Amino acid sequence: MNIYRNTWHHIRRSPFQSITAIVTMTLSFFALSTFAIVSNGMNSLLNYFETKPEITIFLKDGLDKSTIENLQTEISNYTSIKEIKFISKEKALTIYKEQNKNSPLLTEMVTASILPASFEVSVSDVKVLEQISQNFSAKKDQVDEIIYQKDIITSILSWTNIIRQIGIVTVTIFSGLTFLVVLVIIGMKITNRKEEINISRLLGASKDYVKAPFLIEGTIYGLVGGFLGPLVSLTLISIYKSQINQFFDPVLFISTDLQFILVIWLICEAAGVTIGYLSSWIGSNRYIKF
């Protein structure tokens, strides 16, 4: 019990140093948990588009019914075709008005004549999309534009990689900074109590016994920071969760899975304990020589 009492005594005697260590830990794990949640959301977005391969073929104006039917027949001859929807100009206008029903200024000047007819094609094999895109892109006199999931997936994948890289760099910097802050603070505390430590050693206290309060102190910083970091992150994200999920609908960008949240918390706690204990261990070994 003396060890834990000494640890609390160390923390209480230098509160500003302790608060600095905890705040630094909290910021580090706030960054880690935030990037973990955002990365998970980007993965959900990517998985959604990868599991719903679709291509939209916009047609030139003035095509007769026979030409449109021939194009539809040609599309149906591809393997792995799940569904082919023909969207006429009138249907396109109906969809457009439904999507912009809350913005009358966007709908009052739009007519069916200025909207293109199109085919929406769903497939079970994403590789077929590339074949359709290449073949129909060559039909310049019939096809105006082709949009398919590869473009979206490539864009999302690019953003996911960028976010992960930023996350890794940010978390690495914060972790390194946290490690150094705790190391310096523990070193300062040991230096300030050098006389007490020497007296304890002369009275027969082992080196491990003298080091223990500092090791526990660093571990406490890690536990507190590892708890507060995700707590702040999850609190802020939960405030805007409905708006974010509504923006990415139908994809659930912010996960409400308790297991996922628990895993983030456990990782932060484990990392906090590791950083806190390791930095304290190095600091105590460096400054406690006698």
Beta strands, then each sheet from edge to edge (+ up, - down):
strand 1: 54-59
strand 2: 81-87
strand 3: 118-123
strand 4: 143-148
sheet 1: 2+ 3- 1+ 4-
end
